[in-house]
Amino acid sequence: MTSNQRAPQQSLSSAASPAEPAATGAASARITTEDLFAGAREVVLLHNGREYRLRITQQGKLLLTA
């Protein structure tokens, strides 16, 4: 593969489900943004004692900030 070629990405529909182990052997959790945000445009995630804000932009993309 050359430097400007990308490896094919796995689609969400074919990704491992929470009950199936991921390629690394660890289980992967899967949650939809509809469930995570529950109608809100922003959620606060706590990780290692820090707050991170995950927000849905006007274009419908996700933005994570510390």
Protein Blocks (a to p, Z undefined) as FASTA:
>chain_A
ZZkbccddddfklmccfklccfkopacddddfklmnnopabdcddeehiacdddddfkop
acddZZ
